[in-house]
Amino acid sequence: TDFILYGGQAAERYANENGMIYGGTDPSVYVPVDTEPKFSQEETREWSSDDTDGLTLTVLNAREAYPDKVLVNGEALERENYINNVTEETKQIIISAEYLKTLQSGTYTVSAEYPNGAAVAEITIKNDEKPGDTDTEPDTDTEPDTDTEPDTDTEPGGENPETYITEDGITYVSNPDDTRAVYSSQTTGPEVTIPSEAHGSAVVAVGFRAFKDNTTLEKITIPEGVTKINAEAFKGCTNLKEVYLPESVAEIADNAFEDCPNVLIFGKKGSYAEQYAAQNNIGFVNIDNIYGDLDGDNIITANDALDVLRASLGMTDLTPEQEKLADIDGDGSVTANDALIVLRYSVGLIDEDSPIGKKLKA
């Protein structure tokens, strides 16, 4: 079993020089590497608006003193909204009362990320100023509705059945404003299209690690209305090649596509998606561009066919965007066949209403 070395700068240097794991300044007992963090079950997970001290969650089995980040319903908390209270005996996260007062009454998922995993807990908010519609006790005397589709309202862990729903292999978590975020995915196909609504509520975000390590995923389309993609949402999706982002997306975590070596982002020119792709060295494809139009003049000519042919022979290098536009037959590579298709179209030998013609048509 590996051990964690705690201490100051000298301990950190020693650990790094000797192949050991450095656990921060917390002088607690060692934590086995294969142990995941969790929140203690011994304290209340409820907060009401007359409590001025915030909500305290004690973390067990964390390898480091401080979490990388704390999230509520998949949204990362700003640092001023929580406190790390670390002593020789305990590690605690205290979510501030000021932040909790901004939430409607209801149930929320809190997660704290550490190098050896994430501690996850459900908390209940009772806010007199924002009562919401979740304070009513369930009618335990009513017979189950046998006409309801099975399992669509069941949260993965069995708690809070009204908070989570699953449709077409995607689980969504409800937000206090009646919107939903993608919580996790059990899809196994190469292509996934997230709907704009789930269970009658608008989908507005892709949550923390929602598609993490889905190695079968190759293409995903995210609908208009989604505004945020959270941390590690697609981390480890090693076969992901195409991500279609709407203009509504305004925030994407820096590591949302970590360990996705072949990913390309498709979106509108001038959008946040294009800006994000440039800042994170990810290839970007303008979805308004025309297949076969490699020189970007908005018409397909014999010059474009020549460019495709030269690329197929290795005589010129294409950008990721140009490679996508040059692969007319969709076989994943640029070949002389693609050049021939472009040439035939440019001289009117391909009907614009044929499948290939529609693909090349502006």
Secondary structure, 3 states (H helix, E strand, C coil): CCCEECCCHHHHHHHHHCCCEECCCCCCCCCCCCCCCEECCCCCCEEECCCCCCEEEEEECCCCCCCCEEEECCEECCHHHEEEEECCCCEEEEECHHHHCCCCCEEEEEEEEECCEEEEEEEEEECCCCCCCCCCCCCCCCCCCCCCCCCCCCCCCCCCCCCEEEECCEEEEECCCCCEEEEEECCCCCEEECCCEECCEEEEEECCCCCCCCCCCCEEECCCCCCEECCCCCCCCCCCCEEECCCCCCEECCCCCCCCCCCEEEECCCCHHHHHHHHCCCEEEECCCCCCCCCCCCCCCHHHHHHHHHHHCCCCCCCHHHHHHHCCCCCCCCCHHHHHHHHHHHCCCCCCCCHHHHHHCC
